């Protein structure tokens, strides 16, 4: 099977599905989480009622950045190991960074992903998510949950790396996702390594901040 390139459009669609799916399970009547849920049940519950939520919330459909930011903070972040995601994306530079730099990196990386969500959120109203059978043993601490996003056009492969997390609402947290054969964190690691090699950790922070600022300006101009 030929691996298709990870385009910005595909990445945006898949990330917006993730953001909305994670927020959906709480926007409706909250599901009853169980400590012994399997990883695929975790992902399936988070993805439930997606279409109803999208259709019911016009501010989400419009890509309202403030509404999506609130959803990410309140509904998405508890289900992500975001420090692990950021550290893995930054690579060896993370260990060189001071606590303040690590804090800034997480803030700017989150802002980058939120802007991606808001820019693509209006593309998911006709989509559904199919969770494939889980291949793992009960004692596995980290597993891959494979799903497929279906709608108009070709299906999109969207897989999740999840880890057991007793302190999480569901007992699981997501720490990476795969869009059409490319892992999100790995994809950013290549970009971030180039920035760090050229300008150091502060240079990466400045680059992310500038990118987020430019995205914010483009969003404002589009209104």
Residue, then its C-alpha position, 0 to 999 in steps of 0.5 A: x500500500x502506497x503511503x500518501x503524503x501528510x498534507x496540511x489539509x489531511x492533518x487539519x481534518x484529522x486533528x479537528x476530529x480528535x479535538x471534537x471527539x474528545x470534547x464531545x463525550x463531555x459536551x453531551x451527558x458525560x459517559x460513565x468511565x470505568x477503570x477497567x475500560x479497554x483502550x478501544x472503548x476509551x477512544x470509542x466513547x470519546x468519539x461518540x455523538x460527534x456528528x450531533x455535537x458538530x451540528x448543534x454547535x454553530x460556534x464550533x462549526x465556524x472555527x471560533x478560536x475562543x470556543x475551541x480553546x476552552x474545549x481543548x483546555x477543559x475537555x481535551x487536555x485531561x486525556x492527553x499526556x501533553x508534556x510527553x507529546x511536547x518533549x517527544x516532539x522537541x527531542x533532545x532539546x527538551x532535556x537542554x531546556x530550562x523549566x521556563x523554556x519547557x513551559x513556553x514550549x508546551x504553551x506554544x505547541x498547544x496554541x499551534x495545535x488549537x489553531x490547526x483545529x480551528x482552521x479545519x473544524x468545519x470539515x468534519x460535519x459529514x464524517x464518522x469514526x470506525x474503531x478497529x478491533x484492538x490487538x493487545x494483551x490485558x497487561x499492556x501499558x501502552x497500545x495502539x488504537x486504530x481507527x478510520x475517519x469516513x466521510x466524503x472522499x477517501x477514508x483517513x487513517x487515524x491511529x492513537x498511541x495511548x498509555x495507561x494512566x490511573x489518574x486520568x478520568x478514563x484510565x488512559x491518556x493519548x500521547x501520539x496519533x498517526x495520520x495516514x501513516x505519519x505520526x504527529x509527534x515524529x512529524x513535528x520532531x523533524x521540523x523542531x530539530x531544524x529550528x533548534x539546530x539553527x537557533x537553539x531552544x529559544x529560537x524554536x520558541x520564538x519561531x512557534x510564537x511567530x507562527x501562532x501570531x501569524x495564524x491569529x492574524x490570518x484568522x482575524x483577516x478572514x472574518 
